[in-house]
Amino acid sequence: LLQVDEARWLRLDRRDGETLRAAAERMLREAICSGALRPGVRLPSSRALAAQLGVSRGVASEAYGQLAAQGFLAVPTKSAPVVASVVSPPPPAGLRAEPSPPPRFDLTPTTPDVALFPRRRWLSAFSEVMRSAPVAALDYGEPRGERELREALADQLGRTRGVVATADQIVVVSGAAQGIDLLARVLVARGARRVAVEDPSLDSQPERLRSNRLEALAQPVDRDGLQVEGLEADAVIVTPAHQFPTGAVLGGARRRRLLDWSRRRDALVIEDDYDAEFRYDREPIRALQGLDRTRVAYLGTTSKTLAPALRLAWVVIPEHLADEAEEVKHLLDVCSPPIEQRTLARLIRNGDYDRHVRRARTVYRRRRDRLMEELAGHLPELPVEGIAAGLHALVRLPTGIGDEAVAARAARDGVRVVPLTRYTHSGGGGGGLVIGYGRLHEASIPSAIRILARAVAAMCR
Ligand SMILES: Cc1ncc(COP(=O)(O)O)c(C=O)c1O
């Protein structure tokens, strides 16, 4: 129960001819009906209310008694009254509808299995930080992020991804999402007007750019990743290691052309390395940033490796933009949460982060293999792409079969799957299903794919 002995704003506003008791009763009823005093909230004792309103205790008790009789309050014996749950205020206009219940099988491609989160290790590192961190750690942190995390990241990213960075080039951000916002602001301040995104790519990206007053241009993707020819923009957001959502790897020749393009145009390449940690059948390819650290801003996140709820990510920024990026981060939200940053730094330094990623990779690989078996069994004629890495695969549908219709049909039978059309920006539509297997237990995969196959068959008829 919530206590409102601090409801100091309640005031008696007595109308002509109204008794004190009637005025107190009306004032409380109005506060309840307006939604300020919500069901379940405990009100002050009659003695405290009387003192606050400057009336006798008898007047306050009587007002409570009347409201209880009308069903507005519950008055438990020997304690202060509680607002009854029978009076619920009407929801404010424009409030969102209730979220739909979770589907039986969730194949959303953007989320990992958060049930794998290493709670015990996180908690132990967090406790260590709380025990040992100086008092200053509870103050506002550095806008770029806690130095110990930036040092740990510079080592980690160099070792695992071939990123070349000093701690001063790293800005810790609240998700890759904020990383894009931050870079967009830096670009706008430097006079940029147009930023290209891959087509298809994450649906929120064009919107995010437009909200920063940038024009978003859609640049096509093929089996070798982003097509560099015809690229005309001040910057481009790419997913070179595992294109989202097609899973294509940006080929060697394309990488060189993209970097040449950025030098020629003095344009920035934004490398979104969102799921680089999960690679199954082939050696990881070095991050683009490692090939030219003056032209590439590199984005990494804990949203796939640990949990989206942490909102911990990083931008490795070309040196000449680092001070501007720091200023923007300060404007956006001063700094990302310092205690959580120190916790992550500890997890990276003591090896728990790597151990967790290895464990999660084994789990995801098994799920991926099971998904492939089931797809081969139930939808053998459909090509599957992007399976060597990440937490999702793309299944191409036969020409003429609407992916949105298939997804809607699957949703009716309890499977949530994202149609490729959602990630296409040119208006042409997608013709594919983006299947996230991260959060689906192996035992559930056969049933989910059977439902999906039935949905495809129904649309083919
Ligand atoms: C392409 C891509 N980039 C980045 C992210 C991570 O975003 P954030 O770090 O804001 O959670 C995701 C998450 O699904 C993604 O799909």
The ligand as a Gaussian input file, in Angstrom:
#p B3LYP/6-31G(d) Opt

LIG

0 1
 C       20.374000      -3.656000     -36.403000
 C       20.361000      -3.402000     -34.943000
 N       21.179000      -2.483000     -34.424000
 C       21.210000      -2.216000     -33.105000
 C       20.397000      -2.888000     -32.219000
 C       20.503000      -2.618000     -30.751000
 O       19.924000      -1.460000     -30.380000
 P       20.051000      -0.962000     -28.866000
 O       21.480000      -1.055000     -28.451000
 O       19.553000       0.430000     -28.912000
 O       19.184000      -1.852000     -28.035000
 C       19.503000      -3.823000     -32.705000
 C       18.605000      -4.508000     -31.785000
 O       17.769000      -5.232000     -32.149000
 C       19.486000      -4.095000     -34.097000
 O       18.655000      -5.010000     -34.602000

